[in-house]
Amino acid sequence: MKNIPLQVNIEGQASVVNTDWLAIMATLKKRGLEHDELMNVYFEISSGLRVTTRGLSLAKINPSTELTGITRDVSLSKQEYASIMVA
């Protein structure tokens, strides 16, 4: 799974936050999503769908959109990547 920029809002609220997949993935794990469910959410977002799960609405941000403070390319060590895939 590559890190992708996301637009996220809490269901029932109008405010929107720009973040990335790795941050949201950690939140979704804490909220009880299993690895297979995370993969499904990731693939749906990657294909351009808006996904609602665990009280969050997630949408991929257009790559041409300028986001101050959001890292688009993330380099992970092999240990970090392995811990993401195992968990």
NORFENFEN-V928457 format. One record per pair of residues at least 12 apart in sequence whose ideal C-beta (glycine too) atoms are under 8 Angstrom apart, sorted by the first residue. I is the first residue (numbers start at 1). J is the second residue. D is the distance in Angstrom with one decimal. If there is no record, write none. Layout:
BEGIN
I:J:D  I:J:D
END
This chain:
BEGIN
1:21:6.8  1:25:7.6  1:39:7.5  1:42:5.3  1:84:7.4  2:21:7.6  3:20:5.2  3:21:5.1  3:22:5.1  3:71:7.3  3:72:7.6  3:73:7.5  3:74:4.2  4:20:6.7  4:21:4.8  4:45:6.9  4:46:6.6  4:60:5.8  4:61:7.9  5:18:6.7  5:19:7.7  5:20:5.6  5:60:7.2  5:61:4.2  5:63:7.5  5:65:7.5  5:67:5.9  5:70:5.6  5:72:6.2  6:18:7.3  6:19:5.6  6:20:6.1  6:21:6.1  6:24:5.9  6:45:6.9  6:58:5.5  6:59:6.7  6:60:6.3  6:61:6.2  7:58:7.6  7:59:4.8  7:60:7.8  7:61:5.3  8:24:6.3  8:56:5.7  8:57:6.9  8:58:5.5  8:59:7.9  9:56:7.3  9:57:5.2  10:55:6.1  10:56:6.3  10:57:7.9  11:52:6.6  11:55:5.2  11:56:7.0  11:57:6.1  18:61:6.6  18:67:5.3  18:70:5.8  19:70:7.1  20:70:6.1  20:71:6.8  20:74:7.5  21:42:6.7  21:45:7.5  22:74:6.6  22:84:7.7  24:56:7.2  24:58:6.4  25:38:6.0  25:42:7.7  25:84:7.4  27:56:7.5  28:41:7.0  28:53:7.0  28:54:6.0  28:56:7.7  29:87:6.5  31:54:4.2  31:55:7.6  32:54:7.2  33:53:7.1  33:54:6.6  35:85:8.0  35:87:7.1  37:53:7.9  41:53:6.0  41:58:7.1  45:58:5.7  45:59:7.1  45:60:5.1  46:60:6.7  48:60:6.3
END
